[in-house]
Every structure is written in structure tokens, then in C-alpha cells.
Amino acid sequence: YLMIRYTITALLILFAVTNISYSQFNVGISGEISSSKFGGIAPEKANYESIAGFGGSIIGEIRLVKDVYLSLQPGFQTQGSNIKFGNENSIINDTTVTFKVSQSYFNIPLNLKIFRKNFYVGAGFAVGFLSSADISNEYVDSTVDIKNKFKSTDITANFNVGYQMSIGKPNLFFELRYIQGLVTINNTNGVTSKDIYIADFKTKGFSFQTGIILPLK
């Protein structure tokens, strides 16, 4: 319920400022595929590797001035990271174990988009609310719920570049986005000195998005 309240509040703010004389309001939907991994300091004798994810968002945006838009894109995304322990290049011990951490978030990105003809660049921030987190490895055919190992919220910075074209009244867009976590997301309360979750886990990755934007005014 808290996530829904945040989304409704943010959308109401956008609708409220549409009385600006230069404003144009757009709505839309998008889907995405992503490549993410944890950034920061990995656990001892381990490194982070990327995993694939997906997501979808609804879009509400307002034109602030000519060629500049403020875009709100609440939606659900899956992300996470592989954590690989061991050294596969070691002659003495080539044993490796890869743990896969899978997470799902309800994210609320707020980005500024600056257009030049059909192309645009932008940046902004996003607040994410953790929905689920689990861990698995290649030797055990099961997953373990580890949601309590992570903080309930995440804050990220977003940098994007995209292309938008008209297909009649709606516009079709393609966007590449880089995401960098600004806070450590693992919850270190109550972990032991041997716990693999004592590390610097930050969100990091790329996503490719495509969707439809419909001008309302």
C-alpha cells in the first residue's frame, strides 16, 4: 500500500503542474530488459557477475520548457547479481561456486529528458522498494528467501540516451539507461563474521527500454 501511495502522490504532483501555460502532458507504457550486478567491494575471494532481468513501467511526463520533459516511470523490475567464489584459473584448486541473488523492486524513477529533434539525453534519480530477494546456487536445486538480508529501499542515479519517433499520434521510443546505486543495499544488522552478506552491495547495471508515449495535449 505504501508503494501505491507514493506512486499516486507523484502522479498527482505531475497533474497539478499541468496548468503551466507551456505544459504538455504525455502518458505511456514501456518494457525493458536489463543486465545488472552488484557494485562495490565483493566478499572475500569472490567477484560479482551480471545477470539478466526484465521489467515494465507506466509513464507520465510533462513538458517544462521547449524540448525539456520531466518523466515519472513507476514500475516493477527484476535485478540482482551472481556472486562467484573461487578461482577457476588456479592449478591447485579450480573449484568455483556461483551464487545467484535475484531481486524484484517496485521502482519510481524521476528523470529529466532533453530533446534535440528525435534524440534525447537525460538523467535523474529513482527510489526502489524491495519486493523479494532469494539466493540459489548451481549445485542445489532450490532457492532461499533472503529478503531480510537487504534494506527495504534503494536509491539510484539514472543516465539515459534515447530515440523517439512518431507512428501516428503516439510516439515509439527506444532508450538505453545506465543505473548506479547511491547507497549500500545489504542489511548488515545481525550478520555474523562469516556471512557472505558482509560486503558492499550496490545496484549497478544497464537496461534497454522500449515503449509507447501518447501526447494528451
N, C-alpha and C positions, 0 to 999 in steps of 0.2 A: 504493500500500500504506500509506503514511503516513496518508492521509486515512481509510482504513478503520480503522486502529489508533486514531486519535483518536475516531472515532465509537463503536467498540466500548468503549473505555475510559470514555467519557462515559455510555454506556448502563449499563455495569456499576456505575458510581457511583450512578446512579439506582436500579437494582435493589437495591443494597446498603443504601440508606437506607429501603427499604420496610418494614423491621422496626419503624420508628417506630409507636407504638401508634395514632396518629391518621391514618396514611398511607392513601391510596388511589392506586392506580396505574392510569393510562389509556394506551392506545395508539391510534394513528390514522394517517391519511394526509391530505395536502392538496395542492391545486394552486393556482397563482397566476398572475396577470397583473400586469405592473408597468410603470411609467413612470420611467425613470432618465436622468440626465445627470451629467456631471462637475460637481463644485462646486469653488470656489476661483478662482484667477486664471487666466484663459484666455490662450492665446498672443496675441502682438501682432496687433492688427487682426482679432480673432476673438471669437466668443462660443459658448457651449455651448447646445445644444438637446436636448430629450428624445427618447428612442426607446422603443419598446415591447419588453417582454421577457416571458418566461414561466418557470415552474419547477414543481418538485414536491418534497415532503418527506415523511419519515416522522416520526411524533410519539411521544414518550414523556414522560409528565408524572406528577408526584407531588404529592399534596396535603400541604402543610406544616402548615397550620392551617386552621380553618374558612374557606372561601371564598378561600383563597390557594393557588395552584399554582405549581410550578416546572416549566417546559416546555422540553424539548430537541427541536429540529426540524431534524435534519441533512437536507440535500438539495441538488439542483443548481438553479442559477438562471442565466438569461442576462440581461445588462445591458450598459451602455455609454453612448455619447453621440454625438451629432452635433457636429462642430466646424465652424462656419460662418465662412469667411473672406470679407472684402469688405464693401461697403456697398451694399445694393440700393436705398437711398434717395438715393444720390449722383447728381447730374445729370451730373457729368463722367465718372464711372466706376461703372457699375451692375453690374459683373461680380462674381459671387459663386461660391465653390466650397465645397461641403459635403462634408466627410469623415465617414464613419460608422465609429466604433470599436465593434466587437462583442466582448463578452467572455462567457465562461462560468466560473462559480465553483462549487466544492463548499463550501457554507456550513454552519456549525454554530452556529445561534443558541441562546442560553440566556436565556429570558425569564421574568419573574415576572408572573403573571396574578392580578388581584384582582377577584373577582366581587361583584356586587350583583344578586341574582336572576339573570336571564338575561344581563345585560350584564356586560362586564368591561373593564378597562383594564390596561395593563401596560407594561413596559419591560425592556430587557436589552441584551446585547451579542452580537456574532457574530464568529467568526473565519472568513474565507473563504480558500480555496486556489484559485489561478488555474489553470484547466484549458486555456483557449485565449484568444487575442486576435488579431483581424485588423482591417484597415482597408480601406475601399473609398471610392470617390467616384462622383459622378453621371455623370462623363464617361468612366470606364474600367470595362469590364465584367469586372472581376477583383478578387480580394482579395489582400492581402499579409499574411503572418504577422508579427505584431509582439509576440508574447508576451514576447520579451526586453526590450521597452521598459517592461514593468511588473514590479513586485515580485511575488514568488510568493504573498504573503499580504496580506490586508486585514483591518482591524478596524473594525467599525461599531457604532453605537448604534442600538437599535430602540425605537420608541414605538408602541403599538398600542391600538386600541379595537375591541371585537367584541361579537357577539351569539351565544349558544349556546342551542339548543332541543332537546328530546328528540323523537326519532322512533321510539320504542320503546325498546329497550335502548341503542342507540347515540345519540350526540348529533351534530346537524348544526351547524356554526358558520360564521360569516362574519366576516372581520376586515380592517380597514384598517390598514396599517402605514406609518409614516414611517421612512426609513432615512437616517442621516447618517454619512458616513465620518469617522473619527477620525485617520487617517494619510494621508499622500500616497502614492498607489499607483504613480506613474510612477517608473521606474528611470532616474535621471539619470546613471548611470555610463556614460561613453563616448559621450555625445551631443555634437554639435557646436553651435556658437553659433547656427546657422541651423536647427536641428532644431525642429520644431513640438512635440516632446515636452518641451521646456523650458517647463513651466507647472506649475500647482498642480492636479493631477488628484486629486480625492477622490470617492468614491462618494456619490451623493445620489439620492433618489427616493421614490416611493410604490409600494406593492403592495396588491392586493386578493386575499385568500386565502379559500378555502372548502374544507371537508373534513369528515371523519367522525372522531369521538372515541368510543372504546369503553371503558367502565369495566371493569376487571378485578377490582376488589374494592370 
